Structures are given as C-alpha cells and as structure tokens.
Amino acid sequence: MSNNALVTLISRILLSILFIPAGFGKLSNIGGTAGFFAGLGLPVPTVTAVVVGLIELLGGLAILIGFKTRYAAILLGIFAIASALVAHLVPWDQANQINFFKNLAIAGGFFVLAQYGAGALSVDAKRG
C-alpha cells in the first residue's frame, strides 16, 4: 500500500465523518430539521430537510467507501458552500463566521478529492 493511498483514505474518512452523522440526524428528526430550515426562511422546509439529509448521508457514505467519489465530492463541495451562505453568513456572529470559513475549507477539501479521485483504497479503484 502506498502512502498516497493511505493519505487519501484517511482524508476521505475525515471528510465523511462530518456528513454521515449529520445526514442521519436530519433524517431521524425531520420535524426538527424542517423547523430549523423554516426559521432560516427556506422554502418547503420538510422537503428541504429530506433532500439535505440524503445529500449528507449518501454523499458522506459515497466519500467514505470511495464510490463515484468525484461526483460525490463535487456535490458535497457545492453543498458546503451553499450551507455556508445560507446558514452561517452572519458577519456579526463570530461562531457563525468560524463555521462559514470551516465550510469553505471543507469545500476545498472536497474539490481536491474531486480533482484527484478516491485513491487505490476505494470502490472506484476496484471497479476500474
């Protein structure tokens, strides 16, 4: 096993551990998630809660196992930017500012993953 393969696997794990539990949590509490989204002024908050939960859960799982990694990474990178803009763009709130920039950094990690792929220790590599 090469160092590159191991580093890429660890990177995928680190990126995915944020999204898998977040998606599961949203899908396990649709009402609460929809209420939060309604408070942000998002349209059709229940549908939005389901879609966001599925993006996070399924996208996170895809990144974790390295399945369709480039597509999942692009989707989650765009999602992280959208989340930063919708939920964390509150310049007078330092905690939200930190989360805003963390989301941008996470998006950067996803875009690097999209550029270089899942690595040798992935479903993508096994599928050829």
Order of alpha helices (4+ residues) and beta strands (2+ residues): alpha-alpha-alpha-alpha-alpha-alpha
